[in-house]
């Protein structure tokens, strides 16, 4: 994981996009218990003005249990608290530059052995990969 963070520090999101297969990611979603996906993400409508198309995308579910989880983890970790506040302010996953910088510069405030940190990183990277690769048309009902 540490080498992945170093690559992200050097090359941005490209290592994630290169190494996470979107079809396999979709299989992972289907393997989650039916309610887990909805506790983390919700679906949003994204409009691409350059081609005037509307797509389905995943967004941070501020009403889900993941939001509460981040709040709890943030009570003992100021970096996660700030990351959580970034999510709330943006209303969506915006990247984890703050956390990556802490790891990349070895400040010691992020422990990669902590399962909480591993889960947060995994969810963020899956979210970023999904955002870049999903091109599912939004269907109004």
C-alpha positions in Angstrom: 0.0 0.0 0.0 2.8 2.4 0.8 4.4 2.0 -2.6 0.9 2.6 -4.2 0.7 5.9 -2.2 4.1 6.9 -3.4 3.0 6.2 -7.0 -0.2 8.3 -6.4 2.0 11.1 -5.1 4.1 11.0 -8.2 1.5 10.3 -10.9 -1.9 11.3 -9.5 -4.9 9.0 -10.0 -3.3 7.2 -13.0 -2.0 4.2 -11.0 -5.6 3.5 -9.7 -7.1 3.8 -13.2 -4.5 1.5 -14.6 -4.7 -1.2 -11.9 -8.4 -1.4 -11.0 -10.4 -3.2 -13.6 -13.9 -1.6 -13.7 -15.6 -4.9 -14.7 -14.1 -6.6 -11.6 -15.1 -3.6 -9.5 -18.7 -4.1 -10.6 -18.5 -7.8 -9.5 -17.2 -6.6 -6.2 -20.2 -4.3 -5.8 -22.6 -7.3 -6.5 -20.8 -9.4 -3.9 -21.4 -6.8 -1.1 -24.4 -7.4 1.0 -27.4 -5.7 -0.7 -27.5 -2.7 1.7 -23.7 -2.1 2.1 -23.4 -0.3 -1.3 -26.2 2.1 -0.3 -24.6 2.9 3.0 -21.5 4.3 1.2 -22.7 5.5 -2.1 -25.8 6.8 -3.8 -26.5 7.4 -7.5 -26.3 10.9 -9.0 -27.0 12.4 -12.3 -23.9 13.8 -14.0 -24.2 16.1 -17.0 -21.2 16.3 -19.4 -21.6 19.7 -21.2 -19.0 18.9 -23.8 -21.2 16.2 -25.3 -24.5 17.2 -23.7 -24.9 13.6 -22.3 -26.3 12.7 -18.9 -24.7 9.7 -17.0 -25.4 7.8 -13.8 -22.5 8.2 -11.3 -21.9 7.3 -7.7 -21.8 9.9 -5.0 -21.1 10.0 -1.3 -24.2 9.1 0.6 -24.3 11.6 3.4 -27.2 9.8 4.9 -25.5 6.4 5.0 -23.7 4.6 7.8 -20.3 5.3 6.1 -20.8 9.0 7.0 -21.3 8.1 10.6 -18.3 5.8 10.5 -16.1 8.6 9.2 -17.4 10.8 11.9 -16.5 8.2 14.6 -13.0 7.5 13.1 -12.4 11.3 12.8 -12.9 11.7 16.5 -9.6 10.1 17.2 -7.8 11.2 14.0 -7.7 14.8 12.9 -6.7 14.0 9.3 -9.7 11.7 8.9 -11.9 14.4 10.6 -10.7 17.0 8.0 -11.2 14.4 5.1 -14.7 13.8 6.4 -15.4 17.5 6.5 -14.1 17.8 2.9 -16.6 15.1 1.8 -19.5 16.9 3.6 -18.5 20.3 2.2 -18.2 19.0 -1.4 -21.1 16.6 -1.1 -19.1 14.0 -3.0 -15.8 12.1 -3.1 -13.2 14.7 -4.0 -10.0 12.7 -3.7 -7.8 12.1 -0.7 -4.9 14.4 -1.3 -4.9 15.4 2.3 -4.5 11.7 3.5 -2.0 10.9 0.6 0.2 13.8 1.6 0.3 12.7 5.2 1.4 9.2 4.1 3.7 10.4 1.3 5.5 12.8 3.7 5.6 10.2 6.5 4.2 12.5 9.1 3.1 9.5 11.2 -0.4 10.7 11.6 -1.8 8.0 9.2 -1.1 4.4 10.1 -1.4 2.1 7.0 -1.8 -0.9 9.3 -5.0 0.5 10.8 -8.0 -1.3 9.2 -10.0 1.9 9.4 -7.5 3.7 7.2 -7.3 0.8 4.8 -11.1 0.8 4.4 -11.2 4.5 3.9 -8.5 4.4 1.3 -10.2 1.4 -0.5 -13.6 3.2 -0.6 -12.0 6.4 -1.9 -10.0 4.7 -4.6 -13.0 2.6 -5.7 -15.0 5.8 -5.8 -12.4 7.6 -7.9 -12.1 4.7 -10.3 -15.8 4.4 -10.7 -16.1 8.2 -11.3 -13.6 8.0 -14.1 -14.8 4.9 -15.8 -18.6 4.6 -15.4 -20.4 5.7 -18.6 -23.9 4.4 -17.9 -26.6 6.7 -19.3 -28.9 8.3 -16.7 -32.4 7.1 -17.4 -35.2 9.3 -16.1 -38.0 7.3 -14.8 
